[in-house]
Amino acid sequence: MPSVANGKICYVEIPAHDIQSSADFYSRVFGWQIRQRGDGSTAFDDGVEVSGTWVVGRPPAIAPGLLIYIMVDSVAETVEAVIANGGEITQDIGADAPEITARFRDPFGNVLGLYQEPSH
């Protein structure tokens, strides 16, 4: 059960053209659980703390302004999964050294970051 705390980021809306394709991408790459909400819309739970949905009618976040990073066990393995599932790497591993990060563009064009704890 996600924690409840004042100021905690808890919900994300991701622009998409094809909600099912976007849901499939994030499920395959990150293992997010996909579910149907009571109103019939498609939502996700990251399995840790954050939930959200995909929304149509908004442009993709194509350039980092507000940039969300997704924590992963291995940035290198996730980069491979992003590419294998139709995404594109926009910033290679090492650009933020000594932090272990990369940035990717999902199939709709949204740019997000990947972050790996140094101990992994």
HELIX and SHEET records of a PDB file:
HELIX    1   1 ILE A   19  PHE A   30  1                                  12    
HELIX    2   2 VAL A   75  ALA A   84  1                                  10    
SHEET    1   A 4 TYR A  11  PRO A  15  0                                        
SHEET    2   A 4 SER A  51  VAL A  55  1                                        
SHEET    3   A 4 THR A  42  ASP A  45 -1                                        
SHEET    4   A 4 GLN A  33  GLN A  36 -1                                        
SHEET    1   B 4 TYR A  69  MET A  71  0                                        
SHEET    2   B 4 VAL A 111  GLN A 116  1                                        
SHEET    3   B 4 ILE A 100  ARG A 105 -1                                        
SHEET    4   B 4 GLU A  88  GLN A  91 -1                                        
END                                                                             
